[in-house]
Amino acid sequence: MRKHGAKLQVRDSFPMIGKGLVVVGVLLEGAIKLKMKVIANGKVGEVRLIEYRDEVPEEFSKVGDDVSVLIHGFDKGDNIGSTVVFD
């Protein structure tokens, strides 16, 4: 049984000044929803925006597709690693 809501394999990340960190990657499992808790390398943040093919959905669940997620609580100095877990 899965212990989290979603898992994302990170391809790239970049800061959005004053907003957080944008993480781009492939959804490996589950669904990402707005306001979900994000856990990466022991740090916790929150999903503030999801972008998929120029759309801004409230939820994303297309496993195997690329998605961009704005995470509040992380910045450019944070090492998020190769996988991000959403809870």
C-alpha positions in Angstrom: 0.0 0.0 0.0 1.2 3.5 -0.9 2.2 5.7 2.0 2.0 9.0 0.1 -0.3 10.8 -2.4 2.1 11.0 -5.4 5.8 10.7 -6.4 7.5 12.9 -9.0 10.9 12.2 -10.7 12.7 15.5 -10.9 14.2 16.6 -14.2 14.8 20.3 -13.4 14.1 23.0 -10.9 14.4 26.7 -10.8 13.4 29.5 -8.3 10.5 31.8 -8.8 11.5 34.8 -6.7 9.1 35.5 -3.9 7.0 32.4 -4.7 9.0 29.3 -4.2 10.7 26.6 -6.3 9.3 25.3 -9.7 10.0 21.6 -10.1 9.7 20.0 -13.5 9.5 16.2 -13.8 7.6 13.1 -14.6 4.7 11.9 -12.4 5.6 8.3 -11.3 2.5 7.5 -9.3 -0.5 9.0 -7.7 -2.1 12.4 -8.1 -0.8 15.9 -7.3 -3.3 18.4 -5.9 -3.1 22.0 -4.9 -2.2 22.6 -1.2 -0.7 19.1 -0.9 2.3 18.8 1.5 5.6 18.3 -0.3 8.5 16.4 1.2 12.0 16.5 -0.2 15.3 15.8 1.6 13.7 16.3 5.0 12.2 19.7 4.2 8.4 20.3 3.9 6.6 22.7 1.5 3.2 23.1 -0.1 1.9 22.9 -3.7 0.8 26.3 -4.8 0.5 25.9 -8.6 0.4 23.0 -11.1 1.0 23.6 -14.8 0.5 21.0 -17.5 0.6 21.9 -21.2 -0.2 25.6 -20.7 -3.2 24.6 -18.4 -3.4 25.2 -14.7 -5.4 22.3 -13.2 -6.2 21.9 -9.5 -5.2 18.2 -9.8 -2.8 16.2 -12.0 -2.8 12.4 -12.3 -1.4 11.5 -15.7 1.3 9.1 -14.7 4.2 9.2 -17.1 3.6 12.8 -18.3 5.7 15.8 -17.5 4.3 18.4 -15.2 5.6 21.6 -13.5 4.8 22.3 -9.8 5.4 25.5 -7.9 6.3 24.6 -4.3 6.1 27.2 -1.6 8.6 26.8 1.2 11.6 25.8 -1.0 14.1 28.2 -2.7 17.1 28.0 -5.0 19.5 26.9 -2.3 17.5 23.8 -1.4 18.7 20.5 -2.8 15.4 18.7 -3.6 17.0 15.5 -4.8 15.9 13.3 -7.7 12.4 12.4 -6.3 9.8 14.5 -4.6 7.0 12.9 -2.5 3.6 14.6 -2.1 1.3 13.8 0.8 
